[in-house]
Amino acid sequence: MKLKFLFLLLCFVSLTALAQTKVSGHVYDDTNSPVPYVNIYFEGTSIGTITDENGTYYLEDDDTQESIVYSFIGFQTQTVKLTKKVNYKFDVTLQEDAATLQEVVLVSGKQPKKNNPAIDILRKIWANKRSNGLKQYKQYQYDKYEKVEFDLNTIDSATIKSKLFRGMEFVFEQVDTSKVTGKTYLPMFINESSAEVYGDNIINEKREILKGNKNSGFSNNQIIIDFVDDLYSDYDVYDNYLKFFDKSFTSPISRTGIQTYNYVLADSSFIDNKWCYNIIYYPRRKNELTFKGDFWVADTTFAIKDINMQASKSANINWVKEIYIEQEFDVLNDSTFLIKRDYFMSDFAFNKKEKSQGIYGKRTTLYDNYKFDEKKEPKFYKEKIYSFDEDLYNQDEAFWDKNRMESLSKDEKGVYVMLDSLKNTKKFKRLYNLGSILASGYIEFDELNLDYGPIFSTFGYNEVEGVRLRGGGRTYFGQNDLWRLEGFLAYGFRDDKFKYGISGKWLMDKKSRLIISGGNRRDVEQIGANLTSSTDVLGRSLASSSVVGTGTNDKLTNVNLTTVAIEAEPLRNFVTRLSGTYKTLESASSTFSLDYYTDATQTETKSEIKQYESALSLSYFPKREMTGFGVERRNKNDDFARLFAQVTVGDPSLFNSDFDYKKLQFSYYQPWALGGFGRLTTSIEVGKTYGEIPLGLMSVVPGNQSYFSIYNTFSNLDFYEFVTDEYATLHVEHNFNGRLFSRIPFLKKYNLRAIVGFRGVMGDISQKNRDINASGLTYVAPNKEAYYEYSVGVGNIFKVFRIDFNFRGNYLDPVLNPEARKFGVTGSFGFYF
């Protein structure tokens, strides 16, 4: 039965492709060994491909072709007639060319770095790269059209008959075959956008103005559109490293390419009346973030004319089985080559097995109407858009007929029709809603304009509350709401108490992003879990609800917090915030105390802290990209720095508060992309409190008693082990992204990733703050020497797990620190490329 369905499917695919020529197979030598990197093209055209490491190839064209050519150094060029339009298992054997064999360097194994003409050409590419492309002009502008499509691939009879598609079988009318892999696929989503791009190389500014956006079935869903934009970011093949899926691949044009790739000069020919050289490249080592493929380079300007890049099968990247890239450059004049077409295809799958099913992600970008040296004022590049323009997402067909630089294929047009039908089926709606819940953490009730969640906070546990259940919700009219209300109700079965929180925020002015907010929360919390407090009145640290940990977590606090705030963004990514907060703090556990002395003779104590404080904070996020126009926006990227400074003033004259103090804080977080060496993350935090304060207002060095690896905490410290009123911390973490393990023979096949970390803190406590301490906790601060710990970890275990082995560096005296944890193991999990 399965064979019958498969046969019918293959017949259908063939019928839908009557206007196409398709060829796939293997290329062998006369010893029946596969020949990699053979140039294959339809005779009389520029449509071609190369074989992979196993000699496998696939080639197709929308037009009918009669002959196919196989060409490779050391072998005779072979032209083969095609007797039919669809030619699967079309295997060819190449014969050695005796006349040239002795002059040829065969493409296998490591190639020489010296006396290699391909590398000589590569050096000339480096020397001329600033003279090619947009960088040679002061200003530039062009039109850009982008088309992104997602397809379910490797369609077989089992897929068609699966329960997942029951009731939606009509979607299989759109099945087609990939021109890159030769696999069947079903288009599921398409997104088109048209934009004008402006740039200034003098002031290093760039601006893209969207003219229209259209997608199948999801209209103006900004989350999906942003996901597509972020998944396929722009890149320049002349850069040393190309960032895809948050990983830095070494470019074949990179200055470090000689150490990473083998290069072979394979051919030379006229392309568009320009004499060009063809260079084949492939990785020197497996399991690194590299490509294989070839490129054509002009012989006078040494500009790239065409380039094909295919990620190595062994590349240390998750959930992506294939990456294939084509770029074509146009000759503007004798000395200027500009990109005119970029094609990017990725195959997302759970594993890299050949027959595994996955999803194709395909992006085609076209460029046209280049103009140069038309200067714009600097303020042009600083202009911001403050409102969501729905008209851009509902352009008519006349607009798209004018602005599409490439007509949609019949299959692509069919996606729009198919998705319009699909989104009305009940099963698809259920699947879409399930995906939305998992992505956002909220269950949507559209009729009420309410969301329930976050669902991942429903269950918790700590020593005070025992098992904790929580339910919450928020108003949600749309993704660009100008106001939002949120709230929650929680109950602890051990302390038999309800907790609650409510907050609201309102965007009063879109231009300056003037927002007023406020709220109240009564809860049990682990204060001191971080040094820089959250500005979210409903925020609660993970440490407050750890189900399991390294020790008893009974140092919890009853918090009653009321906050009002006003914030604005006068400059892009520069946020100012002024807040007023009144809070009461009291120990939530009988084994923990926040008591402090209220008199100089230390005879009277008080256990509850009542305090009002005002805070002025400044935050700056250079190179941050945001999406949305409402009171809540989302980050489009995560590779930006975060600078934060805050002044907090405790005022005893307001609301009968207990203490008079001033606190200064500063933090700086910076991710560093180090190309082939991985990703480095650093952060520093410094702070000092002037005035007399009790334990509840101290700066507690954040320990970590959970088994989770939590950045900016100290994995071998218990809560309240170090207490300070002035502090300085340093956190450093480096992820090598497989660079180390890929060089260890018996480990490289597992695609593991080495991670190292270092954490240190130094601080002190003033004598007057020691004197008022009546909590029973002996204050210890790392004042004589900086406390430090270090860790080594292994990530990407089964693609989702990470384990860190943490070592405490000092403060190990068995008398002074009898319960010090010398060693600990923490871990985390997540889905990362």
C-alpha positions in Angstrom: 0.0 0.0 0.0 2.8 2.4 0.9 4.5 1.7 -2.4 1.3 2.5 -4.3 1.0 5.8 -2.5 4.6 6.6 -3.2 4.2 5.7 -6.8 1.1 7.9 -7.2 2.9 10.8 -5.4 5.9 10.5 -7.8 3.6 10.4 -10.7 1.8 13.6 -9.5 5.1 15.4 -8.9 6.2 14.5 -12.4 2.9 15.8 -13.9 3.2 19.1 -12.0 6.7 19.5 -13.5 6.0 18.8 -17.2 7.6 22.2 -18.1 10.7 21.4 -16.2 14.0 19.5 -16.9 15.3 17.6 -13.9 18.4 15.5 -13.6 19.9 13.8 -10.5 22.5 11.1 -9.9 26.2 10.4 -9.2 29.5 11.1 -11.0 32.1 8.4 -10.8 35.7 7.9 -12.2 36.7 4.8 -14.1 37.5 3.0 -10.8 33.9 3.6 -9.7 34.9 6.1 -7.0 32.7 9.2 -6.6 34.2 12.4 -7.9 33.4 15.5 -5.8 33.1 19.1 -7.0 32.5 18.3 -10.6 31.0 21.3 -12.6 27.7 20.4 -14.1 25.5 22.6 -16.3 22.9 22.5 -19.0 24.6 23.0 -22.3 24.4 26.6 -23.6 23.2 28.0 -20.3 24.7 29.3 -17.0 22.4 27.0 -15.0 24.6 24.6 -13.1 25.7 23.0 -9.9 28.6 20.9 -8.5 28.7 17.5 -7.0 29.0 17.1 -3.2 31.7 15.0 -1.4 29.9 11.8 -2.4 29.7 12.8 -6.1 25.9 13.4 -5.8 24.2 16.1 -7.8 20.8 17.5 -8.7 20.0 20.1 -11.4 16.7 21.5 -12.7 15.5 24.2 -15.0 12.0 25.5 -15.8 12.7 25.2 -19.5 13.3 22.1 -21.6 17.0 21.2 -21.9 18.5 18.7 -24.3 22.1 18.2 -23.1 24.0 18.3 -19.8 27.8 19.0 -19.5 30.2 17.5 -16.9 33.5 19.3 -16.5 36.4 18.8 -14.1 40.1 19.2 -14.2 42.0 16.0 -14.9 39.0 14.5 -16.7 37.6 14.8 -20.2 34.6 17.2 -20.5 31.6 15.0 -21.2 28.3 16.2 -22.9 25.4 13.8 -22.5 22.0 14.0 -24.3 18.9 14.0 -22.3 16.2 11.8 -23.7 13.5 12.8 -21.3 12.6 15.7 -19.1 12.9 13.9 -15.7 16.1 11.9 -15.3 16.6 10.4 -11.8 19.6 8.1 -11.1 21.4 9.6 -14.0 24.9 8.4 -13.2 27.9 9.3 -15.3 31.5 8.0 -15.4 34.2 10.5 -16.3 37.3 9.4 -18.2 40.8 10.7 -17.2 42.3 13.3 -19.5 45.8 11.9 -20.2 46.9 15.1 -21.9 46.4 17.3 -18.8 46.6 14.7 -16.0 50.2 15.4 -15.1 49.5 19.2 -14.9 46.6 18.8 -12.5 46.4 18.9 -8.8 43.6 16.5 -7.9 40.8 17.9 -5.6 41.3 15.6 -2.6 43.0 15.9 0.7 44.8 19.0 1.8 46.0 21.5 -0.8 49.3 23.3 -0.6 49.4 26.9 0.8 52.5 27.8 -1.2 52.8 27.9 -4.9 49.0 27.6 -5.2 47.6 29.9 -7.9 44.2 29.8 -6.3 45.6 31.3 -3.1 47.5 33.9 -5.1 44.2 35.0 -6.6 42.6 35.0 -3.2 45.2 37.5 -1.9 44.4 39.8 -4.8 40.7 39.6 -3.8 41.6 40.8 -0.3 43.7 43.6 -1.7 40.9 44.8 -4.0 37.8 44.2 -1.9 37.3 47.8 -0.7 37.4 48.8 -4.4 34.5 46.5 -5.2 30.8 46.9 -4.3 29.1 49.7 -2.4 32.1 50.6 -0.2 33.8 52.5 -2.9 31.0 55.2 -2.9 30.3 57.8 -0.3 26.6 57.3 -0.4 24.3 54.7 -2.1 20.7 53.7 -2.5 18.9 50.9 -4.1 15.6 49.0 -4.3 15.3 45.7 -2.5 12.8 42.9 -3.0 12.8 39.9 -0.7 10.8 36.6 -0.8 10.9 34.1 2.0 9.3 30.7 1.8 9.0 27.8 4.2 8.3 24.3 2.9 7.7 20.9 4.4 10.2 18.6 2.7 10.7 14.9 1.9 7.0 14.3 1.2 6.1 10.6 1.0 3.0 8.5 1.3 3.4 8.2 5.1 3.3 12.0 5.3 0.1 12.3 3.2 -1.6 9.6 5.3 -0.5 10.9 8.7 -3.1 12.0 11.2 -1.5 15.4 11.3 -2.8 16.2 7.8 -6.2 14.4 8.1 -8.8 16.8 6.9 -6.2 19.0 5.2 -5.2 16.7 2.3 -5.8 19.3 -0.3 -2.5 21.0 0.6 -0.6 18.2 -1.2 -1.8 19.7 -4.5 1.2 22.0 -4.2 4.0 19.4 -3.9 7.2 20.3 -5.9 10.8 19.3 -6.2 13.8 21.3 -4.8 16.3 22.5 -7.5 19.1 22.1 -4.9 18.5 18.8 -3.2 16.1 17.0 -5.5 13.7 16.3 -2.7 9.9 16.8 -2.8 8.5 19.6 -0.7 5.2 21.2 0.1 5.1 25.1 0.3 3.5 26.2 3.6 4.3 29.9 4.0 5.5 32.8 1.8 6.4 36.3 2.8 7.3 39.1 0.4 8.6 42.6 1.2 9.7 45.6 -0.9 11.9 48.3 0.5 14.2 51.2 -0.4 17.7 51.1 1.2 19.9 54.2 1.8 23.4 54.2 3.1 26.2 56.6 3.9 29.8 55.1 4.2 31.2 58.4 5.5 29.0 58.5 8.7 28.5 54.7 8.7 24.7 54.9 8.7 22.1 52.8 6.9 18.3 53.0 6.7 15.7 50.7 5.2 12.3 52.1 4.4 9.6 49.4 4.0 7.2 50.0 1.1 5.1 46.9 1.4 4.9 43.5 3.0 2.7 40.5 2.2 2.5 37.0 3.5 0.3 34.0 3.1 -2.3 33.4 5.8 -0.8 35.6 8.6 -1.4 39.1 7.2 0.3 41.6 9.6 1.5 39.1 12.3 4.6 41.1 13.4 6.0 38.2 15.4 6.2 35.9 12.4 7.5 38.7 10.2 10.2 39.6 12.7 11.1 35.9 13.1 11.7 35.7 9.3 13.8 38.9 9.3 15.9 37.7 12.2 16.4 34.2 10.8 17.9 35.5 7.6 19.9 38.6 8.3 22.0 40.4 5.7 25.6 39.4 5.1 28.6 40.3 3.0 30.7 37.5 1.5 33.8 39.8 1.7 33.5 39.8 5.5 35.8 37.4 7.4 32.9 35.8 9.1 29.3 35.3 8.0 26.7 35.1 10.8 23.9 32.6 10.2 21.6 31.3 13.0 23.7 33.0 15.6 26.8 31.2 14.5 29.9 32.7 12.8 30.9 30.8 9.7 34.3 31.4 8.2 33.8 33.0 4.8 35.6 31.4 1.9 36.8 34.9 1.0 38.1 35.4 4.6 41.7 36.5 5.3 41.8 33.5 7.7 40.5 31.2 4.9 43.9 29.8 4.0 44.0 28.2 7.5 40.5 26.9 7.1 39.9 25.9 3.5 41.6 24.1 0.7 41.6 26.1 -2.6 42.0 24.8 -6.1 42.0 26.8 -9.4 39.6 24.7 -11.5 38.7 26.6 -14.6 38.7 30.0 -16.4 36.2 31.4 -18.9 34.4 34.5 -20.1 31.3 35.5 -18.1 29.4 38.5 -19.3 32.4 39.5 -21.5 34.7 39.3 -18.4 37.5 36.8 -18.1 37.0 35.0 -14.8 38.7 32.3 -12.8 36.8 29.5 -11.1 38.1 28.4 -7.7 36.8 25.4 -5.8 37.1 25.4 -2.0 36.4 22.9 0.7 37.2 22.6 4.5 40.5 21.5 5.8 38.8 20.0 8.9 35.4 18.6 9.7 33.0 19.7 12.4 33.9 23.4 12.0 31.6 26.2 10.8 32.7 26.1 7.2 31.4 25.9 3.6 32.2 24.0 0.4 31.6 25.2 -3.1 33.1 27.4 -5.8 33.3 31.0 -6.9 34.1 32.9 -10.1 36.3 36.0 -9.8 37.1 38.6 -12.5 40.8 38.7 -13.5 41.3 42.5 -13.5 39.2 43.8 -10.6 39.3 40.5 -8.7 35.7 41.0 -7.7 33.5 38.1 -7.1 31.1 37.4 -10.0 29.3 34.4 -8.7 29.7 32.3 -5.6 28.1 29.1 -4.3 28.4 28.1 -0.7 27.1 24.9 0.9 27.6 24.3 4.6 29.6 21.3 5.5 27.4 18.3 6.6 29.6 18.0 9.7 29.4 21.7 10.7 28.6 22.2 14.4 25.2 23.6 14.1 21.9 22.2 15.4 18.5 21.7 13.7 20.0 22.7 10.3 20.8 19.8 7.9 21.6 21.9 4.8 22.6 25.5 4.1 23.0 26.5 0.5 23.8 30.0 -0.8 24.1 31.5 -4.3 25.1 35.1 -5.0 25.3 36.7 -8.4 27.0 40.1 -9.0 26.3 42.4 -11.9 28.9 44.5 -13.7 27.8 48.1 -13.4 30.8 49.4 -15.3 34.4 48.1 -16.0 35.3 48.4 -12.3 32.2 48.0 -10.3 30.5 44.7 -9.3 27.3 44.9 -7.4 25.1 42.2 -6.0 22.0 41.6 -8.0 20.6 38.3 -6.6 21.0 36.4 -3.4 19.5 32.9 -2.8 19.7 31.3 0.6 18.2 27.9 1.4 18.3 26.0 4.7 16.9 22.6 5.6 15.7 22.6 9.2 15.5 19.0 10.7 15.9 17.2 13.9 18.8 15.2 12.6 21.1 15.2 9.6 20.2 11.9 8.2 19.6 12.0 4.4 16.0 10.7 4.6 14.9 12.7 7.6 12.0 15.0 7.1 12.3 18.7 7.8 11.4 22.2 6.7 13.0 24.2 3.9 13.6 27.9 4.6 14.3 29.7 1.3 15.1 33.4 0.9 15.5 35.1 -2.5 16.7 38.8 -2.4 16.9 40.9 -5.6 18.6 44.3 -5.9 18.0 47.0 -8.5 18.0 50.7 -9.3 21.4 51.5 -7.7 22.2 55.2 -7.3 25.3 56.7 -5.8 26.7 59.8 -4.1 23.3 61.4 -3.5 23.9 62.8 0.0 21.2 62.7 2.7 21.3 64.8 5.9 22.4 62.8 9.0 19.0 63.3 10.6 17.4 61.3 7.7 19.1 58.2 9.1 17.9 59.0 12.6 14.3 59.3 11.7 12.0 56.9 13.5 8.6 55.4 12.7 6.3 55.8 15.6 3.1 54.1 14.4 2.1 50.8 12.8 1.1 51.5 9.2 -1.4 48.8 8.3 -1.5 49.9 4.7 2.0 48.6 4.2 0.8 45.2 4.9 -2.3 45.4 2.7 -0.8 46.6 -0.6 -2.9 45.7 -3.7 -1.8 43.4 -6.6 -1.0 46.5 -8.7 1.7 47.4 -6.2 3.2 44.0 -6.2 3.1 43.7 -10.0 5.2 46.9 -10.1 7.6 46.1 -7.3 8.3 42.4 -7.7 11.6 42.0 -9.4 10.9 38.4 -10.0 7.5 36.9 -10.9 6.1 34.3 -8.6 6.1 30.8 -9.9 2.8 28.9 -10.2 3.6 27.0 -7.0 4.3 30.2 -5.1 1.0 31.7 -6.2 -0.7 28.6 -5.1 0.6 29.0 -1.6 -1.5 32.1 -1.1 -4.6 30.3 -2.2 -3.8 27.2 -0.2 -3.1 29.1 3.0 -6.3 31.1 2.7 -8.2 27.8 2.6 -6.0 26.1 5.3 -6.4 28.8 7.9 -10.1 28.2 7.9 -9.9 24.5 8.8 -10.4 23.7 12.5 -7.4 21.4 12.7 -5.0 24.0 11.4 -6.5 26.6 13.9 -5.8 24.2 16.7 -2.2 23.6 15.6 -1.6 27.3 15.1 -3.0 28.1 18.6 -0.8 25.4 20.2 2.3 26.8 18.5 1.3 30.3 19.7 0.9 29.1 23.3 4.3 27.4 23.3 6.0 30.5 21.8 4.4 33.2 23.9 3.5 31.3 27.1 0.0 32.6 27.0 -3.4 31.1 26.1 -5.4 33.6 24.1 -9.1 34.4 24.6 -9.7 36.6 21.7 -13.4 37.2 22.5 -12.5 38.7 25.8 -9.3 40.4 24.7 -7.5 38.5 27.5 -4.5 36.2 27.7 -4.0 33.6 30.4 -0.4 33.0 31.6 2.5 32.8 31.7 1.7 29.1 31.8 5.3 28.2 32.7 4.9 29.9 36.1 1.9 27.9 37.1 3.8 25.5 39.4 6.5 26.3 41.9 8.0 25.2 45.2 10.0 26.7 48.1 10.6 26.0 51.8 8.1 28.6 53.0 5.2 28.1 50.6 5.7 24.4 49.8 3.9 23.7 46.6 2.8 26.9 44.9 0.1 27.3 42.3 -0.1 30.5 40.3 -2.7 31.9 37.8 -2.3 35.1 35.9 -3.4 37.1 32.9 -3.1 40.2 30.8 -5.2 42.4 28.5 -4.4 41.9 24.9 -6.2 43.7 22.1 -3.3 43.5 19.6 0.4 43.5 19.3 0.6 47.3 19.4 -1.6 48.0 22.4 -1.1 51.5 23.9 -1.9 50.2 27.4 -1.8 46.9 29.2 -3.0 45.5 32.5 -1.5 42.4 34.1 -2.2 40.5 37.3 -1.7 37.2 39.1 -3.0 35.2 42.1 -0.9 32.6 43.8 -1.4 30.2 46.7 1.1 28.3 48.9 -0.1 25.1 50.4 2.4 25.1 53.3 2.0 28.7 54.5 -1.7 28.6 53.6 -1.5 32.2 52.2 -2.7 33.9 49.0 -0.3 36.2 47.1 -1.3 38.6 44.4 0.1 41.3 42.0 -1.4 43.8 39.6 0.2 46.3 37.3 -0.6 48.6 34.5 1.3 50.7 31.9 0.2 53.3 29.4 2.1 54.7 26.4 1.2 58.4 26.4 3.4 59.6 23.6 4.8 57.4 20.8 7.5 59.8 19.7 9.3 60.1 23.0 7.9 56.7 24.2 6.6 58.4 27.3 5.2 55.6 29.5 3.6 55.8 32.9 3.2 52.6 35.0 2.4 51.4 38.4 1.4 48.4 40.4 1.3 46.5 43.7 2.6 43.1 44.6 2.4 41.0 47.8 4.5 37.9 47.5 7.2 35.7 49.0 10.6 36.3 47.3 14.3 35.5 47.5 15.7 39.0 47.7 19.4 39.2 46.9 19.1 36.9 43.9 20.6 39.7 41.8 22.4 42.9 42.4 20.5 45.0 39.9 16.8 45.0 40.7 14.1 44.4 38.1 11.9 47.3 37.1 9.0 45.0 36.6 6.7 45.2 39.6 5.5 41.7 39.0 9.0 40.3 38.4 10.1 37.3 40.6 13.4 35.6 40.5 13.9 31.9 39.7 15.5 31.4 43.0 12.2 32.1 44.7 10.7 28.8 43.4 13.5 26.3 43.0 12.0 22.8 43.2 15.4 21.2 44.2 18.6 22.8 45.3 22.0 22.3 46.9 20.7 23.1 50.4 17.7 24.4 52.4 16.4 27.7 51.0 14.6 29.2 53.9 16.0 32.8 53.6 12.8 34.1 52.0 11.1 37.5 52.6 7.5 38.6 52.6 7.4 41.6 50.2 4.7 44.2 49.9 5.7 46.5 47.0 4.0 49.5 45.5 5.6 51.3 42.6 4.7 54.2 40.3 7.1 55.2 37.4 7.5 57.4 34.4 9.9 56.7 31.6 10.9 58.0 28.2 13.2 57.4 25.3 14.4 60.8 24.2 17.1 59.3 22.0 17.1 56.0 20.2 17.9 53.2 22.7 18.5 55.6 25.5 15.9 55.2 28.2 15.4 57.4 31.3 13.2 56.3 34.2 12.0 58.0 37.4 10.2 55.8 40.0 8.9 56.0 43.5 8.6 52.8 45.5 7.2 52.0 48.9 7.9 48.6 50.3 7.6 46.6 53.5 10.0 43.7 54.1 9.7 41.0 56.7 11.1 37.5 57.1 8.8 34.8 55.7 10.6 32.0 57.7 11.0 31.3 61.4 14.6 30.3 60.7 15.5 33.5 59.0 15.5 37.1 60.4 15.8 40.6 59.0 15.9 42.2 62.5 17.9 45.3 63.2 18.6 47.5 66.2 16.8 50.7 66.5 18.8 52.3 69.3 22.5 52.9 70.0 22.5 50.6 73.0 21.4 47.7 70.9 18.6 46.8 73.2 15.6 47.4 71.0 15.0 45.6 67.7 12.5 45.8 64.9 11.7 43.0 62.4 9.8 44.8 59.7 11.3 47.3 57.3 9.1 50.1 55.9 10.8 52.2 53.3 10.1 54.7 50.5 12.7 55.3 47.9 13.0 57.3 44.7 15.2 56.1 41.8 16.5 57.7 38.7 17.9 55.3 36.1 19.6 55.7 32.7 19.8 52.8 30.3 21.6 52.6 27.0 21.4 49.8 24.5 23.7 50.5 21.5 22.8 48.6 18.3 19.6 47.3 19.8 16.8 46.6 17.3 13.2 46.7 18.5 9.9 45.7 16.8 6.5 46.9 17.6 4.9 50.3 18.3 2.9 49.7 21.4 3.5 50.0 25.2 5.4 46.7 25.0 8.0 46.0 22.3 10.2 43.1 21.6 14.0 42.8 20.9 14.8 41.7 17.4 18.4 40.9 18.3 20.4 39.9 21.4 23.9 40.9 20.3 23.9 44.4 21.8 25.5 45.9 24.9 23.5 47.0 27.9 24.7 49.9 30.1 22.7 50.8 33.2 23.2 53.5 35.9 20.9 54.3 38.8 20.7 56.6 41.8 18.4 55.5 44.6 17.5 57.7 47.5 15.8 56.4 50.6 13.8 59.2 52.3 12.7 58.8 55.9 10.5 61.9 55.8 8.0 60.2 53.5 5.4 57.5 54.5 7.1 57.1 57.9 10.0 55.3 56.3 12.8 53.9 58.5 16.1 54.7 56.8 18.0 57.6 55.1 20.4 56.4 52.4 21.7 56.9 48.9 22.7 54.0 46.6 24.7 54.3 43.4 24.8 51.4 40.9 26.3 50.8 37.5 26.3 47.7 35.3 27.7 46.9 31.8 26.9 43.8 29.9 28.7 43.1 26.6 28.5 40.1 24.2 31.5 39.7 21.8 31.3 37.8 18.6 34.8 36.4 18.0 34.2 34.8 14.6 35.7 31.3 14.5 36.8 31.5 18.1 33.2 31.6 19.4 31.2 34.0 21.6 32.5 35.8 24.7 30.1 37.4 27.2 31.3 39.8 29.9 29.6 41.9 32.5 30.6 44.1 35.4 28.5 45.5 38.2 29.6 48.1 40.8 27.6 49.8 43.5 27.9 51.6 46.9 25.3 52.6 49.5 25.9 55.7 51.6 24.0 55.7 54.9 22.8 53.3 57.6 20.8 50.3 56.3 19.7 46.8 57.7 20.1 43.4 56.1 16.9 43.8 54.0 18.4 46.7 52.1 21.9 45.4 51.7 23.5 44.4 48.4 23.7 40.6 48.8 26.2 38.9 46.5 23.9 36.6 44.4 24.4 33.0 45.2 22.9 30.1 43.4 21.5 27.1 45.4 19.8 25.6 42.4 21.1 23.1 40.0 20.7 25.5 37.1 23.5 27.5 35.5 22.4 31.1 35.9 24.5 33.9 34.4 25.5 36.8 36.8 25.2 34.5 39.9 27.9 32.6 41.8 27.3 28.9 41.5 29.3 27.9 44.7 27.8 30.5 47.0 24.8 30.1 49.2 22.2 32.9 49.6 23.4 35.6 52.0 26.9 34.0 52.3 28.4 37.4 51.3 26.7 40.6 52.2 27.9 44.1 51.2 27.1 47.7 51.0 29.7 48.3 48.3 30.7 45.8 45.7 32.3 45.2 42.3 31.8 42.0 40.3 33.1 40.6 37.1 31.6 37.7 35.1 33.3 36.2 32.0 32.0 33.3 29.9 33.3 32.0 26.6 31.6 29.5 24.4 34.0 28.1 21.8 31.2 26.8 19.6 32.9 23.5 19.0 36.3 24.9 18.0 38.1 22.8 20.6 36.2 19.5 20.5 36.2 19.5 16.7 40.0 18.9 17.0 39.7 15.8 19.2 39.2 12.8 17.0 37.0 10.6 19.2 34.8 13.6 20.3 34.3 15.7 17.2 31.5 13.5 15.8 29.3 14.5 18.8 29.4 18.2 18.0 30.0 19.2 21.6 30.8 22.8 22.6 33.4 23.8 25.2 32.5 26.6 27.6 34.7 28.2 30.2 33.7 30.8 32.8 35.2 33.0 35.5 33.4 35.0 38.2 34.8 37.3 40.9 33.5 39.8 43.4 35.0 42.2 46.0 33.1 44.2 48.5 32.9 45.5 52.1 30.4 46.5 54.8 30.7 49.7 56.9 31.0 49.4 60.6 27.8 51.3 61.3 25.9 48.8 59.2 27.5 45.9 61.1 26.5 47.6 64.4 22.7 47.7 63.6 22.6 44.1 62.5 20.3 42.0 64.8 19.4 39.3 62.3 21.7 36.7 63.8 23.4 36.4 60.5 27.2 37.0 60.8 28.1 39.5 58.1 30.9 38.3 55.8 32.2 40.4 52.9 34.9 39.6 50.4 37.0 42.5 51.5 40.5 41.1 52.1 40.7 39.4 48.8 38.3 39.0 45.9 36.2 35.9 46.0 36.4 34.0 42.7 35.2 30.8 41.1 35.7 29.3 37.7 33.9 26.7 35.6 34.4 24.4 32.6 31.4 23.2 30.8 30.2 21.0 27.9 27.3 22.3 25.8 25.2 20.8 23.0 24.8 17.4 24.7 22.1 15.8 22.7 21.7 19.2 21.2 19.8 20.7 24.2 21.7 20.1 27.4 24.6 21.9 29.0 26.6 20.8 32.1 29.0 23.1 34.0 31.6 22.0 36.5 32.1 24.8 39.0 35.1 25.2 41.2 35.4 27.6 44.2 38.8 29.4 44.2 39.1 30.7 47.8 37.4 31.3 51.1 37.7 27.6 51.8 39.0 27.8 55.4 37.2 25.0 57.3 36.9 27.1 60.4 35.7 30.4 58.9 33.7 28.8 56.1 32.8 25.3 57.3 29.9 24.8 54.8 31.7 26.2 51.8 31.0 24.3 48.6 34.3 23.6 46.9 32.7 22.0 43.8 29.3 21.9 42.2 27.6 20.8 39.1 24.9 22.9 37.4 23.2 22.6 34.1 20.7 24.1 31.7 18.8 23.2 28.6 17.5 25.1 25.6 17.1 25.0 21.9 20.0 26.7 20.2 21.4 26.5 16.7 
